Amino acid sequence: MTLPDETDGVRGTSYATIPEWILDAEISDRAVRLFGVLGRYVGANENAWPSRKTLATRLRCSVNSIDRALSELVEIKAITI
């Protein structure tokens, strides 16, 4: 596997970090991906306020799918709403 270098015009150099316990949790792949995307919105006070529509656009899914994935993350106590 090779990673793009910093001069790659298609991909940036920002990364999301996902703890292994979330990767190993019994949740959907969409919930794991959502956790990573949410991390990009977290500020200094540890809060994130992206709209569900923004998240749905980023994950290329419906708002209802976002709601289901959020419920999974709340259930495993990865996030609070």
C-alpha positions in Angstrom: 0.0 0.0 0.0 1.2 3.5 -0.8 -0.1 6.7 0.6 -0.5 9.9 -1.4 2.2 12.5 -0.9 1.5 16.1 0.0 1.6 17.2 -3.6 -1.3 14.9 -4.6 -4.0 17.3 -5.9 -6.8 14.8 -5.2 -6.3 14.0 -1.6 -5.4 16.3 1.2 -3.2 15.6 4.2 -5.9 15.6 6.9 -6.6 12.4 8.7 -9.3 11.2 11.1 -8.3 9.0 14.0 -10.5 6.2 15.1 -9.8 4.3 18.4 -9.4 0.6 18.0 -12.2 -0.2 20.5 -14.6 1.5 18.0 -13.1 -0.4 15.1 -13.7 -3.6 17.1 -17.2 -2.7 18.3 -20.2 -4.5 17.0 -21.5 -1.5 15.0 -22.0 -0.9 11.3 -19.3 0.3 9.0 -21.3 3.5 8.5 -21.2 4.2 12.2 -17.4 3.8 12.2 -17.1 6.1 9.3 -19.4 8.6 10.9 -17.3 8.6 14.0 -14.3 9.5 11.9 -16.1 12.3 10.1 -17.5 13.7 13.4 -14.0 13.9 14.7 -13.2 16.5 11.9 -15.8 18.8 13.4 -14.7 18.6 17.1 -13.5 21.9 18.5 -11.4 22.8 21.5 -14.4 22.2 23.9 -14.8 18.6 22.6 -18.2 19.5 21.0 -19.2 19.0 17.3 -22.2 20.7 15.7 -22.4 19.6 12.0 -25.9 19.3 10.7 -27.3 15.8 10.0 -27.7 16.9 6.4 -24.0 17.9 6.2 -23.0 14.5 7.6 -25.3 12.7 5.2 -23.7 14.6 2.3 -20.2 13.7 3.5 -21.1 10.0 3.9 -23.2 9.9 0.7 -26.3 8.6 2.5 -29.7 9.7 3.8 -30.3 11.7 7.0 -32.2 8.6 8.3 -29.0 6.5 7.8 -27.1 9.1 9.8 -29.7 8.9 12.6 -29.3 5.1 12.7 -25.5 5.4 12.8 -25.6 8.1 15.5 -27.8 5.8 17.6 -25.2 3.0 17.3 -22.5 5.4 18.5 -24.6 6.6 21.4 -25.4 3.0 22.4 -21.7 2.0 22.7 -21.0 5.4 24.5 -18.7 6.6 21.8 -20.6 9.9 21.6 -23.3 11.7 23.5 -26.1 13.8 22.0 
